[in-house]
Amino acid sequence: MLLFNFPNTERSGGSLLVWMLCSMSLAVVAMGYKPVIIVHGLLDGPRQFGELVRYINQSHPGTDVMLVDLFDDKTSLKPLWKQVQGFRETVLPIMKKAVDGVHFICFSQGGLICRGIISTLPDHNVHSFISLSSPQGGQYGDTQYMKHVFPTFIKTHLYEICYTPFGQKISVCNYWKDPHHIDKYVKGNDYLAVLNNERPNPNMTAWKNNFLRIKKLILIGGPDDDVITPWQSSLFGFYDENENIIEMKNQDAYVKDVFGLKTLDTRGDLVTCVFPGVKHIKWHSNETVYYGCIDKWLT
């Protein structure tokens, strides 16, 4: 678990010369900041990320920040492979221009989109992949977001729709993981089950190598999220068949190192940050979250 060292924002006294030298040093560092690409979540868009952009501009002035304006609002319900293709085509030119690499900050559903981009793009140069309250382990819960999409269904019956060809045309079904119907999930889920190699995937070795090109994976979540269910999914944890939480390091994907989690951890490049008291829609506007577990990875 990461220990948080929060920055002191008070400017200490000193001579004008010292202040000028520090300012010049900051300017030099700013020139070297990698571009930041932000990918939004379900039923939202770039307009929600104004505070996050402001934090980045304050702590890393001169950073190029791209808010990807694609699949906004209701169009975020389109199947994830279609979204991965669209986002990939949009960010690839940015990557090619960024000789030192880029950073991804990917919120909620966007974290799974970014994972799809990283896994399927052999020449990507993503340095830090910051997964901000994203259901990386899957989703299984009756939340307000789900009620917007399926107002008459409850979680115990949603598999009846989600694991059909029609259901897989809806993004949330691409990561709906019913722990009581894992066989149907493996057979009927076309996205998360494939990324996790829970359904045999002939591309898995290549995808694992692509995933391991990242330098840091930062997983951020917390117990008061109220949308990601279970909240430990944001850290690659999930339910067993009795709805007990199986933490990431006891998941098959980690133990067998299916797509690289264990390798990243062994390298020292897997970071988990848990913040209590943060609601789902507040992650990207929470200053404590930003300075505690995002800021330091954006150099």
Summary of the structure (lengths in Angstrom):
residues: 299
radius of gyration: 19.5
end to end distance: 21.2
largest distance: 69.4
contacts: 957
relative contact order: 0.14
helix: 45%
strand: 12%
